[in-house]
Amino acid sequence: MNKSEKTMQSTNESDSTTLNILHGVPIDPFNLRQSNTLNTTPTVVISMDDTDVTPAVSDFNMTNPSTTITINTETERHDYSSIKPYWFYSKKIQGRITWIPFSLIDVQRIDEAYNRNQEIIATNGNRYDVNLVKRIRTPIYWDDEPNEIRRSKWFFLPEQDTRFIPYDEQMNEMLENLYEETCRKQSWHTRHEINDGKEMLIFHSPVLMTIQASEGDMTQWTNFSYETRTLRRGLPEMFFNEIKFGDKDPVQHVVFVVHGIGEACDTKFRPLIDCVEDFRDTSRTILQSHFKTYVENGDMHRVEFLPVYWHGDLHMEATGVDSHLLPLTLPSVIKLRTFINTTLSDILFYTSPVYCQRIISRCISEMNRLYAIFLQRNPSFNGQVSVIGHSLGSVILYDILVNQTPANEEEALRNEAENRNTEKKNVCISGTGQMSIQYEKLTFPVAFFFAIGSPIAMFLTVRGITSLASDYVLPTCKGLLNIFHPYDPVAYRLEPLIDPKWTVAPVLLPHHKGRKRLHLELIDGLSKATDLKQKMVDTFKNTMISITDFVQSYRGSISASTSPSSTDDTGIAAATTAAAAEVELELEHANDDEDTHIDEWNNRPIGKLNQGRRIDYVLQHRPIEVLNDYLFAFASHVSYWDSEDTMLLIMKEILKLDNFEPEPQYETIEQMIKSNVLNYFVTDQTVKMNELRPYLANLEQLSRLISDPTNLVPRLR
């Protein structure tokens, strides 16, 4: 065989290889290295019924639909295979509409309801209802505008944008029918006029599809200088990380979250609903990483977090607060003054004799309302309830819990109320600025109260309460934990209020990965080394002083002995021996583990507010925060929403009620591999990809490899 024949044979084999790849024939890279032949056995493609592909192409308004450019169908043949559409919902984020994919569990439920012609289906952990007739998603626990939903297999990417947008179902039907017709006829590079001729659709290949404004002379070599939208058939890869497995039923524990001042709760100025969603995401991560065995065995279920929103009720038009403040506000630095009117003024409102009652009543009624809805939608729930208060919200919850009545006194109060024929309410003296305030009864007992970034101690102090009795407890709450960032300017400690002699530092929360942050370990190491050095210097100085005092005292007494030199040597030797023993004792104690002494303090009972256990817990600051603590002070006050360390403590406490203990964490990769932790997450990703496979086009993964099909085989080698 001559050189030209070998070249032609190689070219034919390369074209055959490329054709097999495009048809979905599996490739063995080892066979490619050994020979230029491939297994040409075709894979079996099972067609799926798709309700979208029903109308004929002629049913759509397309004028002059085709100007076909002849192509080599042997090298660019693409057969049609159906895929499943995925469900999305819209959400306004920072003033623009963003489309977010439903979780895998929700998509399965929606598809089943869609096939049964069911109108309403619960999604997002029973927090939203989807109306398949109106194509909207409506929240259940709070008031908000309904979101539009879409069922789509076609997506477009606008110019100068990085996020794909799903098409509506009418556009999906048109594009799917045109694509199927193009695959059947192999009429690639055909131009289709759509939208009354205003736009031009071109299927260059299953990988490259565009829609352009139909202006100017369009050819196959057009450089896309006009407004161009890139099309994608099948679920784009950018959504893979956003798609979650979803919230399963049942619920293990319910936690109500009360916000602080203002409507925005973090540095991104997001509302409480979005910040609580971060709590849910972080709790799922903690469950998978620290309670993996319980979750895999089905022994443990999810924790539900529900937001309690009171700011809007205070600032709504019916109260007239904002309208009264507006004419009183100076026109200078208007943005700052508006911020103060809507945020810092909430502190003044809570100390007001008029609005404090409104805030308290709103929070109690809202928690009772949310709990009633939750029980209605989760009738099998038999778990417990906890509460979380951030900033001023923790003060509100503290006042509410202080003024609740225990269960064993409820019957007595009810009988007394019935005898008086009056409405039963717990009337208590208030410390918030008015004579008295009425605290309605919560319809559920509280297991734990978590105060994050809390100024409770400061509020109690300015009310004249400088100490709490050691046997003081919250009537209907088992425990209180005060969690704060070390740089949070709003947070205060509670333990010194119970025991003024309590000087030990707050409990340092462990890192969620099972270790102390590296920069803190270095600081502790340097601190211990400095303390040891100082102890040695002090001991040496004390030894020299003792020797000098001994010599001087001996020389001052001449009649003490007839052989002063011998006595002098003996006395100096005795003093030196005693000093050496002292140094040895100091060094021995200096090498002791200081955590032992800390544990002795930690194990001491500190009142009954948290069942005798520690109350104050401090987060580990990040390395970058050491540079300037003032710069990160404000951010630290709102850093709790996505803090794994905070969530780990919360999950530990509430799951301990059901006798669940967290698993040990692993500091090195080798330990993680041995413990099978990494394999757990890899398995999750594999399961997700298998679940998403029906929503992907056949060439979805191949599109990242092919830019020129003739160069594919050399790259694989």
Stockholm file with secondary structure:
# STOCKHOLM 1.0

chainA/1-717         MNKSEKTMQSTNESDSTTLNILHGVPIDPFNLRQSNTLNTTPTVVISMDDTDVTPAVSDFNMTNPSTTITINTETERHDYSSIKPYWFYSKKIQGRITWIPFSLIDVQRIDEAYNRNQEIIATNGNRYDVNLVKRIRTPIYWDDEPNEIRRSKWFFLPEQDTRFIPYDEQMNEMLENLYEETCRKQSWHTRHEINDGKEMLIFHSPVLMTIQASEGDMTQWTNFSYETRTLRRGLPEMFFNEIKFGDKDPVQHVVFVVHGIGEACDTKFRPLIDCVEDFRDTSRTILQSHFKTYVENGDMHRVEFLPVYWHGDLHMEATGVDSHLLPLTLPSVIKLRTFINTTLSDILFYTSPVYCQRIISRCISEMNRLYAIFLQRNPSFNGQVSVIGHSLGSVILYDILVNQTPANEEEALRNEAENRNTEKKNVCISGTGQMSIQYEKLTFPVAFFFAIGSPIAMFLTVRGITSLASDYVLPTCKGLLNIFHPYDPVAYRLEPLIDPKWTVAPVLLPHHKGRKRLHLELIDGLSKATDLKQKMVDTFKNTMISITDFVQSYRGSISASTSPSSTDDTGIAAATTAAAAEVELELEHANDDEDTHIDEWNNRPIGKLNQGRRIDYVLQHRPIEVLNDYLFAFASHVSYWDSEDTMLLIMKEILKLDNFEPEPQYETIEQMIKSNVLNYFVTDQTVKMNELRPYLANLEQLSRLISDPTNLVPRLR
#=GR chainA/1-717 SS CCHHHHHHHHHHHHHHHHHHHHTTCCCCHHHHHHCSCCCCCCCCCCCCCCTTCCSCGGGSCCSSCCCCCCCCTTTSCCCCCCCCCEEEEEEEETTEEEEEECCHHHHHHHHHHHHTTCSEEEETTTTEEEETTTTEEEESSSCCCCEEEEEESEEEECTTCCSCEECCHHHHHHHHHHHHHHHHHTCTTCEEEETTTTEEEEESCSSCEEEEECCSCCCTTCCCCSCEEEEEESCCGGGTTTCCCCCCSCEEEEEEEECCSSSCCSTTCCCHHHHHHHHHHHHHHHHHHHSHHHHHHTCCCEEEEEEECCHHHHHSTTTCHHHHHTTTSCSTTHHHHHHIIIIIHHHHHHTSTTHHHHHHHHHHHHHHHHHHHHHHHCTTCCCEEEEEEETHHHHHHHHHHHTCCCGGGHHHHHHHHHHHTSCCCEEEECSSSSSEEEECCCSSCEEEEEEESCCHHHHHHHTTCCCCCTTCCCTTEEEEEEEECTTCTTCCCSHHHHCTTCCSCCEECCCTTSSCCHHHHHHHHHHHHHHHHHHHHHHHHHHHHHHHHHHHHHHTCGGGCSCHHHHHHHHHHHHHHHHHHHHHHHHHHHTSCHHHHHHHHHTSCCCSTTTTSCCEEECCCCGGGGSCTTTTHHHHHTCSTTCHHHHHHHHHHHHHTTTCCCCCCCSSHHHHHHTTHHHHHHHHHHHHHHHHGGGSCTTTTGGGTCSSGGGHHHHHC
#=GC SS_cons         CCHHHHHHHHHHHHHHHHHHHHTTCCCCHHHHHHCSCCCCCCCCCCCCCCTTCCSCGGGSCCSSCCCCCCCCTTTSCCCCCCCCCEEEEEEEETTEEEEEECCHHHHHHHHHHHHTTCSEEEETTTTEEEETTTTEEEESSSCCCCEEEEEESEEEECTTCCSCEECCHHHHHHHHHHHHHHHHHTCTTCEEEETTTTEEEEESCSSCEEEEECCSCCCTTCCCCSCEEEEEESCCGGGTTTCCCCCCSCEEEEEEEECCSSSCCSTTCCCHHHHHHHHHHHHHHHHHHHSHHHHHHTCCCEEEEEEECCHHHHHSTTTCHHHHHTTTSCSTTHHHHHHIIIIIHHHHHHTSTTHHHHHHHHHHHHHHHHHHHHHHHCTTCCCEEEEEEETHHHHHHHHHHHTCCCGGGHHHHHHHHHHHTSCCCEEEECSSSSSEEEECCCSSCEEEEEEESCCHHHHHHHTTCCCCCTTCCCTTEEEEEEEECTTCTTCCCSHHHHCTTCCSCCEECCCTTSSCCHHHHHHHHHHHHHHHHHHHHHHHHHHHHHHHHHHHHHHTCGGGCSCHHHHHHHHHHHHHHHHHHHHHHHHHHHTSCHHHHHHHHHTSCCCSTTTTSCCEEECCCCGGGGSCTTTTHHHHHTCSTTCHHHHHHHHHHHHHTTTCCCCCCCSSHHHHHHTTHHHHHHHHHHHHHHHHGGGSCTTTTGGGTCSSGGGHHHHHC
//
